Amino acid sequence: MRFASLLSLALLLSPIARGQDKSASITPAHESLLRDAMRRFVVRDWDKALEFIDKADAMDKPTPVSLNIRGAIAIEQKHFDEGRKLCLQALNDDPTFYPARFNLAEIPFVQGKYAEARPMFEKLRDENPKDELVQFRIYMTYLLEKDDDAAKQELDGIQFYSMTPVYYFAHAAWEMTHGNKPEALKWIERGKYVFPPGAVRFYADVFYDLGWMERP
């Protein structure tokens, strides 16, 4: 479902790649296991992802990355209290760890508590105005609340020339919520033509979770 920020290997593992903070002592073998776990996460193989995380954590104490992946899996499985606890543990180790902060905002979003999720995403957008997934989430909170005026204002702020399929999926979501599924699917197909499957997945997951499309 969600988690583009946390699904992105580059973002999730960036503290490792930078060799900073709590991840500074991670060995190449440990890093490799975390990457393997994320690859299994992307294809929704939770058991295998946890197996790799267990192996990584056995090498050293849990890191913000491993805690966050565990939290993401728990959220996917709708174990929200456990997911929140794990994300907070990750932030206890590194208060700036962006993927865990994204996941904490994602919990109320998944639960349909859009008014609760929105200020959490807005705070992330204030800090990272180029994060198009966060921009999409904020837009979706208004759209799913049926606040068309606010949603349209957000939609108008989404640029056609984007780094992700946000423009296409935002328009598809608008059509879906206004009873025009055929047009929504056309927008999605355009997005798939322009962007690779990995980028599309981050936005399509919301459509699957809402029952607008069937997950492949």
N, C-alpha and C positions, 0 to 999 in steps of 0.2 A: 504494500500500500504506500504510502508516504515516503518519508525518509530520504529524499534525494540528498539532502545534506549529509545524512549519516550513511547513505549508501555509497556516496562518492568515495572511492578508494583514496583519491588524492587528498580530499578534505579530511576524511576520517583518520588517515595515517600521517597527515602533515606534521603533527608534533614529533612523530618518529623520524620522518624524513629530515626535519630541521635539527634533530638531536637536541631538543630543548626540554626544559622543565622536567616533568616526571618521567618522560620517555627517553631521557638522555642515555640511560644505561641499557636500553633494549638491544639485544643482540640481533644479528641478521637472521638467525634461526627463529627467534621469537617473532620478529617482524614478518617473516615468511608465513608463519602460522596464522597471524592476524589477517594477513592478506587472503590466505586460503579461507579463513572463516568468513570474510566479507564476500568472497566470490560465492560461497555456498548460501549466504544470506540473500544475495541478489536473486538467486534462483529458488528461494524460499525453501531451502533444505535446512530446516532449523536444527534437526538432530546432528547433522554433519557439521554445521557451523559451531554448535556448542561443543562438539568433540574437539575441534581445532582450538577453540577458546580454552577448554580444559587443559589441553596440552601446553598452550602458551602460558597460562597462569601457573602451571606446575613448574615452569622454568624460573619464574620470579613471581613477585606479588602482582595481583591484578593491577592493570593500568586503566586510565580513563577510557582508552580505546576499547579494551576488553569488557569493561563494565558497561559501556554504552552499547556495545553489540548485544550483550546479554539483555540489557534493558529494551533494546529495539525488538528483539525476539519476543520478549514478554508482552510488549505492547501489541505486536502482531497477533499474538495468541489471546489478546484481550485480558491479559493478567495485568491490569492497569496499576494496581497498587505495587506489585512487584517491579514493574517497569519504572514507575516513578522513583522507587527506593534506589534502584540500580543507577538511574541517571543522576540522582542526587549524590550518590556515592562517587560517581565520576567527577561531579562538580566539586565535591569536597576535596578531591585530589588536585583538580585544576579548575578553578572557578570560571575561567575564560573559555572552557572547552565548548565550542560552538555546537557540534552535533548533539550533545546531551541537552543543551538548552533548547535546541529545535525540537527534540523529542518530548521534552516536558510541555511545550506548547502544543505538540501534536496530540497528546492524550485527551485534553478536552475537545479538540477538533474532531477526533475519531468518535468521541462520545456524543457529538452533536451539541456541545456546549459552546456555541460559536462566540457568544458575547464574552465568555471567559477566555477563549483561545486568542481572540483578536488582539487585545493589548499585549499579550506575550509575543505574538508575531510582530506587532508594530514596533516593539522595543528592539527586536532583532533587525527589522528594516531600518530603524534609525541608525543602528550601528553598521549595517551592511546594506546600503541602499541599492546595490547592484545584485542582490540575491533575488533572482527572479522567482524561485520557488516560494520564498516567503511572500513576495508580492502576490503570487497566485493564491496562496492560502488566505491572505487578508481579503482579496477579492471574493473568494469562495465563501468566506464567513458571511459577507453581506448577501451574496446571491442566494445562499441556502436559508438565510433568514427572510428571504423575499423582500429585501430592502433594495428595490430596483434602482432607485435614485443613487444611493451610495455605491451600489455595484457598478452602475454605468459610469460613475465618476472614476472608479478604479480601473474599469475596462479601458476607458479613454486614455488612461495614463500608461497602458502597456504598449510598448513600441513594437512595430512590425519587425524591424531589424533587431532581433534579440539573439542572445547566445543560446537560448533553449527554445523548445516548442511552446513556450508560455502563451504567445499571441494566438496560436491556433487552438490550443486547448481552452483558453479563456473564452474565445468565441464559441467553441463547441459547447462549453458548459452553459453559456447564455442561451443557446438554442435548446439545449436539453431541458432547462428549467422553464422554457416558454413553449414547450410542447412541439418542438420541431426537430425530432430525432434524425430524420433523413439529412437535414442540413447540418446538424451537429456531426454526423458521421463523415460528411464531406470535409468539414474542417479538420477532423482527425486524420483523414487520409492525406490531406495536404501536408499536415505536420509530419506524418510518417515519410512522405516523399522527400522532405527537406532535411529531416534530422535522423540520426541513427537510432536503432532500437533501444540502446541503453539510455539515451536522453528522453525518448518518448515514454519509456516505462515509468519514469518518475512522476509524470503527469497523468498517465493513463490509470495508474493505481487508484487514484481517487474515484475515477469513473467506475472501476470494478467494485470498489467498496460501497459505493452508493447504489449499486445495482443497475447502473445505466448501460453497462456492457458486461459481457461474460469474460471472465479471466481465461486466457488461453490455457 
